[in-house]
Amino acid sequence: MPYFTICIPTYNRGYIIHRALNSIESQLFRDFEVLIIDDGSLDETDMIVRKWIEKNRGGYI
């Protein structure tokens, strides 16, 4: 069980969500889970998040 949870609510933030995801990747402490809550974005947010998940967790969604 993870030590803590990082929760990222988002809506149409594809142009900037990479900043939050890159920050998470750069952390040395790894005992956490990430929840990304997308409220039906109409931009590329979903695609960006899915690619990040595949890259960092082997495709687990």
N, C-alpha and C positions, 0 to 999 in steps of 0.2 A: 504494500500500500504506500502511495507517495506521501511525502512529508507535507506538501502543501499543493494548492491548485492555483494556476494562473488562469484567470477568466478574461477573455477578450470579447466583449460585445461589439458587433460591427454591422454597418449598413452602408453599402456603396462606398467602401473605403479601399477599393482595390489599388488606388493610386498611392496609398500610404501604409497599408497594412504590412508591407514588407519590412518596414522599420521595426515594428514590434516583433515580428518573427525573427529577424536578424539578431535583435537584442537577446531573445530567448536562446538562440543557437550559440551565442557567445558566452553564455553563463558557464562557469566551471562547476558550480553546484548542479547536480542532475537529479536530485530526489524530488521531482515534481511532476505534475501532469498539466496539460494545457487543454482548456476548453475554449473553443472558438464558437461563439453563438452568432450566427448570421441571420438577420431578420429579413430574409428574402431579397437580398441585394440584386440589382438589375445590371450591375457592371461585372467586371472580371474577378471580383472578390473570391467567389467559389473556386474558380480555376487556380488562382494563386495559392489559396489555402490547401487545396488538394495536392498540388505539386509539392508544397512544403511538407505535408504529411508523408507523402511517398518518399521524399528525400530523407526525412528524419526518423521515420518509424516503419519503414518497410511497407507502406501502403495501408496501414491500419487506420480505418475511419470509424 
